[in-house]
């Protein structure tokens, strides 16, 4: 009796540091089990062997920053039955979205000796700004176990069980004292989506917002708490303009504190 073909998986890179793809490869033992369930059709970070589409599931890392990117992501979407974006670059524009707050011409002329040869977009934008996306997995980088959950969910035809609550919940579960309340340390945990296991607060440091805004974040309230601790508008501007500067809630709060 013939066996059913395994679902075909593809992993694509756009403007990014490759950190989320490396997180995938860090799964190691789990990848061996996954390899028996799917057929990896395209994953240049892991292998030069490629198979033609269509692909049952595409994982996309990186933001859209060039005219070529806008064309290529449409082709990836056309070839993909399901498309999941992974990491801050793909879901919020990444650290490169800092270009969105300045003139791109200034950056290009400062970095390149012959800027006239550079073809780039004025803004760095998430994948969802260009094509329909079936799920967004946050993080800078993503958590490998969360990625495995997303892949497993799509293979099983169910919704991924990824939390949308804040890092504060993870802190309470770990028994961490609140660094904002007990130490007066500025922390983005109350407005940041869980997923990292509250690593930074666990070492008495404030959360840096690596997983982007949680569901319905109250950033103005947190900004007031920071100012009560002595943080300046510049401190708040810099805090909200890091890995997820292009995420809507963080963008609005950073602009509210811009000089």
C-alpha positions in Angstrom: 0.0 0.0 0.0 1.6 3.3 -1.0 2.5 5.7 1.8 1.3 9.4 1.8 4.0 11.9 0.9 5.5 13.8 3.8 4.6 17.5 4.1 7.2 19.6 2.5 8.9 22.3 4.6 10.8 25.4 3.4 12.8 28.0 5.4 13.4 31.4 3.7 15.7 34.3 4.6 15.3 38.0 4.0 17.0 40.9 5.8 18.1 39.4 9.1 21.1 38.1 11.1 20.2 34.4 10.6 19.7 34.0 14.4 16.2 32.5 14.1 17.3 29.9 11.6 20.2 29.0 14.0 17.6 28.7 16.8 15.9 26.1 14.6 19.1 24.2 14.1 19.7 24.4 17.9 16.8 22.0 18.3 19.3 19.2 17.4 17.7 16.0 18.8 14.2 17.2 18.1 15.2 17.9 14.5 15.9 14.2 14.1 12.3 13.4 15.0 11.0 16.2 12.8 13.0 14.9 9.9 11.0 11.8 9.9 7.7 13.7 9.7 8.5 16.3 7.1 10.5 16.7 3.9 12.8 19.7 4.0 12.5 21.1 0.5 14.4 24.4 1.0 16.7 25.5 3.9 19.9 26.9 2.6 21.2 27.5 6.2 21.3 23.8 6.6 21.7 22.2 3.2 22.3 23.2 -0.4 19.8 20.5 -1.6 16.6 22.1 -2.7 13.3 20.7 -3.9 10.7 22.5 -6.0 7.4 23.8 -4.5 4.7 24.0 -3.6 5.5 23.8 0.1 3.1 22.7 2.8 4.7 25.1 5.3 7.1 28.0 4.8 9.0 29.6 7.7 10.2 33.1 6.8 12.9 35.0 8.6 13.8 38.6 7.9 12.2 41.9 6.9 11.5 43.4 3.5 14.1 46.0 2.7 14.7 46.0 -1.0 12.6 46.1 -4.2 13.8 42.6 -5.0 12.5 41.4 -1.6 9.0 42.6 -2.4 8.9 40.4 -5.5 10.5 37.4 -3.9 8.2 37.3 -0.9 5.2 37.2 -3.2 6.7 34.2 -5.0 7.3 32.5 -1.6 3.7 33.1 -0.7 2.5 31.7 -4.0 4.5 28.5 -3.4 3.4 28.1 0.2 0.2 26.6 1.5 0.9 28.0 4.9 3.4 30.8 5.7 4.7 31.5 9.2 7.0 34.4 10.0 9.7 33.9 12.6 11.5 36.5 14.7 11.4 40.2 15.2 12.7 41.0 11.7 9.9 39.1 10.0 7.1 40.2 12.4 8.1 43.8 13.2 10.8 44.9 10.8 13.7 44.2 13.1 16.5 46.4 14.3 16.8 47.6 10.7 13.4 49.3 11.1 15.3 52.1 12.9 15.7 53.4 9.3 11.9 54.2 9.4 12.6 57.1 11.8 15.2 58.8 9.7 16.1 59.5 6.0 17.4 56.4 4.4 19.6 58.5 2.1 21.6 59.6 5.1 22.3 56.0 6.2 23.3 54.9 2.7 25.6 57.8 2.0 27.3 57.3 5.4 27.9 53.6 4.9 28.6 53.1 1.2 31.3 54.7 -0.9 29.1 54.6 -4.0 25.5 55.0 -2.7 24.2 55.5 -6.3 24.6 51.7 -6.8 22.5 50.8 -3.7 18.9 49.8 -4.3 16.9 49.8 -1.1 13.5 50.7 0.3 12.9 53.7 2.5 11.4 51.5 5.2 12.1 48.1 6.7 8.7 46.3 7.0 7.4 43.0 8.3 6.3 40.2 6.0 2.7 40.8 6.8 2.8 44.2 5.3 3.3 42.5 1.9 1.6 39.1 1.9 -1.0 37.2 4.0 0.6 35.5 6.9 -0.9 32.4 8.7 1.0 32.9 12.0 3.6 35.2 13.5 6.2 33.8 16.0 7.9 36.5 18.0 11.3 36.7 19.5 14.9 38.0 18.9 15.7 35.3 18.4 12.8 32.9 18.6 12.6 30.2 21.2 13.4 26.8 19.5 10.7 25.0 21.5 8.1 27.5 20.5 9.1 27.0 16.9 8.7 23.2 17.3 5.2 23.8 18.8 4.3 25.9 15.8 5.5 23.3 13.3 3.8 20.5 15.2 0.5 22.5 15.3 0.4 23.1 11.6 1.2 19.5 10.9 -1.6 18.4 13.2 -4.0 21.0 11.8 -4.5 22.9 15.0 -3.7 26.4 16.4 -0.3 26.9 17.9 -0.3 27.1 21.7 1.9 30.2 22.0 1.2 32.6 24.9 0.1 36.2 24.3 0.4 37.3 27.9 3.3 39.4 29.4 6.7 38.4 30.7 5.4 39.3 34.2 3.5 36.0 34.2 6.7 34.2 33.6 8.4 36.1 36.4 5.6 35.1 38.8 5.8 31.5 37.8 9.5 31.5 38.3 9.3 33.2 41.7 11.3 36.2 40.5 10.9 39.4 42.6 9.6 42.2 40.3 12.6 44.3 39.4 10.4 47.3 38.6 8.8 47.3 42.1 11.4 45.9 44.4 14.6 47.3 42.8 13.4 50.3 40.8 14.8 48.9 37.6 13.2 50.0 34.4 11.7 46.9 32.8 9.6 46.3 29.6 8.2 43.1 31.0 4.7 44.4 31.7 4.2 45.2 28.0 6.3 42.4 26.4 5.0 39.1 25.2 6.2 36.0 27.1 8.4 33.4 25.6 11.9 33.8 26.9 11.2 32.4 30.4 11.9 35.9 31.9 15.7 35.5 31.5 16.7 39.0 32.2 14.5 39.7 35.3 15.7 36.3 36.6 19.2 38.0 36.8 17.7 41.2 38.3 17.9 43.0 35.0 15.0 44.7 33.2 13.3 43.1 30.2 14.5 44.4 26.9 11.3 43.6 25.0 12.9 40.9 22.7 9.5 39.3 22.0 7.7 42.5 21.1 4.4 43.9 22.5 2.1 41.5 24.3 -1.6 41.4 23.5 -3.2 44.8 24.3 -0.1 46.4 25.9 -0.6 49.5 28.1 2.6 51.3 27.1 1.6 54.8 28.3 1.0 53.4 31.8 4.4 51.8 31.8 6.0 54.9 30.5 4.6 56.8 33.5 6.0 54.3 35.9 9.4 54.6 34.3 9.3 58.4 34.6 8.4 58.0 38.3 11.7 56.1 38.6 13.6 58.9 37.0 13.7 57.8 33.4 13.9 60.6 30.8 12.0 60.8 27.6 15.2 59.8 25.8 15.5 56.7 28.0 12.0 55.7 26.9 12.7 56.5 23.3 15.7 54.3 23.3 14.0 51.5 25.2 11.1 51.2 22.6 13.4 51.5 19.6 15.4 48.2 19.7 14.6 44.8 18.1 10.9 45.6 17.8 11.0 49.3 17.0 8.6 48.8 14.1 5.9 47.0 16.1 2.9 49.3 16.2 2.6 49.6 20.0 6.3 50.2 20.5 6.5 52.6 17.6 3.7 54.7 19.0 5.2 54.9 22.4 8.7 55.8 21.1 7.2 58.6 19.0 5.2 59.9 22.0 8.6 60.3 23.7 10.5 61.7 20.8 12.0 65.2 21.2 
